[in-house]
Amino acid sequence: MPRLRIHFLALAIILSPIFSSYAQDGILVNIRVSNYPYADSHIQEKLSYALSPFREVKMIETCQSDGLPLGLEQLVAFGKEHNVRFLAELSIDKMDLKRQKRTIIPLILFRYKVFGYINGTVRIVDVEKERIIQLENLKVDLKAAEQWQILDDDALDPNLNIAVDEKIGLFNNLEDEVARQFWEKVRRLTRGNSFGG
């Protein structure tokens, strides 16, 4: 199996100028995305759109050639380099299709579903305190097709095949949901936080 090539994109988010009196006044968002089997990733553009209501947003893009996750010391150093209080990392490890079978009546009635899914992790680091304050899995899935079968029990039923254009639309919707969930986690960091320590 060929090794996945993973791109590293850093979005430096400089929040509202009301925090400008503090040495550390923002959030840095790191995005690591595996190559997708059916479509190109647009997650960075979707997050940029989600951030667009904020004034003075600065975006920085870099590339991590080996595709390996950064360790805590590297994340903290990167955050300090950009003078931010928090660093939030979204790692998307896999995006693919899966089939699920459910037996309704043994040997008689079956139901197959096809889902698109994204699996990843979210890490949030307090740069000032040099520690991870949140680490959790991120799992999103959407139904793409469904087929009821009487007697056949055929996992290769042609009705379960997903057309190329439908796959692109499915993965686009998955990325929309990932961007929404991830930004909601990051946005909570700014609520009532003075960024002053």
Secondary structure, 3 states (H helix, E strand, C coil): CCCCCEEEEEEEEECCHHHCCCCCCEEEEEEEEECCCCCCCCHHHHHHHHHCCCCCCCCCCCCCCCCCCCCHHHHHHHHHHCCCCEEEEEEEEEEEEEEEEEEEECCCEEEEEEEEEEEEEEEEEECCCCEEEEEEEEEEEEEEEEEEEECCCCCCCHHHCCCHHHHHHHHHHHHHHHHHHHHHHHHHCCCCCCCCC
